[in-house]
Amino acid sequence: MKNNSFTINYPSIFCGTEKSHISFLSGKPDLVSVFNPGQNPENKRRFFVTDATVASLDCMKDFISKFDDDSCGKDVLMILGSGEPYKTIDSVLRIIKKAIDEGFSRNDVFVGIGGGVICDLTSFAASIFKRGASVQFVPTTLLAMIDASIGGKTGCDFENYKNMIGSFFPATDLFYFPEFVQYLPEKQYFSGLGEAFKTALLCDEELVCLFKNESEKIKNRDVEIVDLIIKKCVAAKAQIVEQDFTEKNIRAFLNLGHSFAHALETIVGLGSITHGEAVAWGIGRAIHLSYKKDFCSEGFRNSVFEILQNFGWETKAVPSIVKGGGIGERFLTAMHKDKKNIDEKIRLVLQKKIKDTFITEVEDTDILNVLK
Ligand code: GLY
C-alpha cells in the first residue's frame, strides 16, 4: 500500500464502478478543499448527504456554511437525523425524492458524509436512483472507515431487522480523514474498535498483538496507532472483497460474531447498543461456541476473552442490556432470520485460531448452550 492512497479493484460485474480509490488525508478534516462546493468538476453536480451530528461538528463549519450562504452553486446538501433509527427505507426514499426535486441526473454524484448509517443509506439511494448514479464517501467514524464504506454493501434496516434491504454498489472515491476519529464519542470509537478487533482475528496476527500489548494507546486514540489500525483494516478488507465481492465464500467470514450481534441488536431494539459493542459480545459467543465444539483450544478462547474484557466488552453468556425471560428462544428466533442461513439451520462463522476461520451449520442446542 502506498502511504496515502489505495485502490480496490472489483471483479468485472456490473456494480456501478470497478474500483474504489481511497485517499488518506491528514490534519483537520477540510471538506471545502476536497470538494470545492459550487465548482463542479466535469459538470457533475454533487448531492451531499450527512446527519445532524456530523453537520454540527466544528470542523464541518466552513463546508456547511457554503450551503447556508448559497455559495454552493448547483450542489445540494441534505441533513438527516442521526443514528440507527433513521436507517429506514423512508430515509432512502427521502434522499431520492430530494434528488428528483432538485433535478439531479444519473450523471451526477451522491456523496455520503458520515458513519455507517449515512454511507449505507446514501449508496443505496445512489444505486437505485435512475438505475444508478455514482457515489463517494467521507466516512467520519472508525467503523465506517474500516468496514461500512469499503466493499459496496448498501442498504437499510427493515421491521427491526438489520440491513434486510440493500444492494452491492461500491463508492468510486473515499476520502479518509483519520482525524475525524478524535471527534467521536467514546461509545462510537469503541464500536469501531469492536469491528477492528474482528478484522484482526480474521486477518492480522500483528493487529491482535497490538490489541493485546498496546491497549492503553489504543484506548487513548494515539494518532499513529489509530492510523495504523485504519490502514491495516482497510488493507485486510480490500483483500477479502477483491476476492469475493458478492459474498459467495470468504467475505462471509467478515460476519464473525455478527449472527449473535444482529440478534442482540434486534432483541434490545436497533440503536440501543452500538453495533461494534454487539459484535464484540458476539465474537465472545462465537469463540466460546468454537471451544465448546472442540474447534479451538481453551487457551485461544481465554486469550480472546482477555482482550475483550480489557476493552470493557462483555463476555457473559447474556449481556446485561438484555432483560426479561425466554432469552434463548428470543435469540434463536432472531438468529434464524439471519441472511447467511440457507435452510432451517443457523450458519455461524467460527474460528480454530487467529486467521483460521470457517463457516458451519450448528444445532439450535449449540446456540442455547452458549447463552446460559
Ligand atoms: N460488513 C461486512 C461486509 O462488508 O461484508
Residues whose N, C-alpha, C, O or C-beta is under 5 A from the ligand:
A	BS01	LIG	D147 I150 G151 K153 R251 L254
